[in-house]
């Protein structure tokens, strides 16, 4: 998730405003958290967020309208991947 978090930060994801990279290469928020939470990532997707579902061990997120589909091991990874796709990254 840290590499994905860096990609989001570098791409200007609003969910990572106020976040910085620490000496260990991890993204940290001003409040000490290490990754943005799911609600922040969904909010960053805005109207482009459609739905999130778990099938087996994977999480799947669809855009609104349904033009993009992403998946990940956690809901945060799936939604972060969707944000990158929605924003052309």
C-alpha positions in Angstrom: 0.0 0.0 0.0 2.9 2.4 0.6 4.0 2.3 -3.0 0.4 2.9 -4.1 0.1 5.7 -1.5 3.2 7.4 -3.0 1.7 7.1 -6.5 -1.5 8.7 -5.2 0.4 11.5 -3.5 2.6 12.1 -6.6 -0.6 12.2 -8.8 -2.2 14.9 -6.5 -4.9 12.8 -4.9 -6.9 15.1 -2.5 -7.1 12.3 0.0 -3.4 12.7 0.7 -3.4 16.5 1.3 -1.3 17.1 4.4 0.5 13.7 4.1 4.3 13.4 3.9 6.8 10.6 3.4 8.8 9.7 6.5 12.4 8.5 6.6 11.2 4.9 6.2 9.6 5.6 2.9 6.0 5.4 4.3 3.3 8.0 3.8 2.1 9.4 7.1 -0.8 11.8 7.8 -0.5 14.8 10.1 -2.3 12.7 12.7 0.2 9.9 12.5 -1.8 7.5 10.4 0.1 5.6 7.7 -2.5 5.2 4.9 -5.6 7.1 4.1 -8.8 5.5 5.2 -11.5 4.0 2.9 -13.9 6.9 3.3 -11.3 9.4 2.3 -10.4 7.5 -0.8 -14.1 7.1 -1.8 -14.6 10.8 -1.3 -11.6 11.6 -3.5 -13.2 9.6 -6.3 -16.2 11.8 -6.1 -19.0 11.1 -8.6 -16.7 8.6 -10.3 -17.1 6.0 -7.5 -19.8 3.5 -8.3 -19.7 0.4 -6.0 -17.4 -1.8 -3.9 -17.9 -5.5 -3.4 -15.9 -8.4 -2.0 -15.7 -11.7 -4.0 -13.7 -14.4 -2.4 -10.4 -12.8 -1.2 -10.5 -9.8 -3.5 -12.3 -6.4 -3.4 -13.7 -5.0 -6.7 -14.6 -1.4 -7.3 -16.6 -0.1 -10.2 -16.7 3.4 -11.5 -19.9 5.5 -12.1 -20.7 5.2 -15.0 -19.4 1.7 -15.3 -16.4 2.2 -17.6 -13.6 1.1 -15.2 -13.2 -1.8 -12.9 -10.4 -2.3 -10.4 -9.6 -4.9 -7.8 -7.2 -5.3 -4.8 -6.4 -7.3 -1.7 -8.1 -4.6 0.5 -10.9 -2.2 -0.2 -8.4 0.7 0.2 -6.1 -0.7 -2.5 -9.0 -1.3 -4.9 -10.5 2.3 -4.4 -7.0 3.9 -4.6 -6.4 2.0 -7.9 -9.8 3.3 -9.2 -8.8 6.9 -8.3 -5.6 6.5 -10.3 -7.6 5.2 -13.3 -10.2 8.0 -13.0 -7.5 10.6 -13.0 -5.6 9.1 -16.0 -2.6 7.7 -14.0 
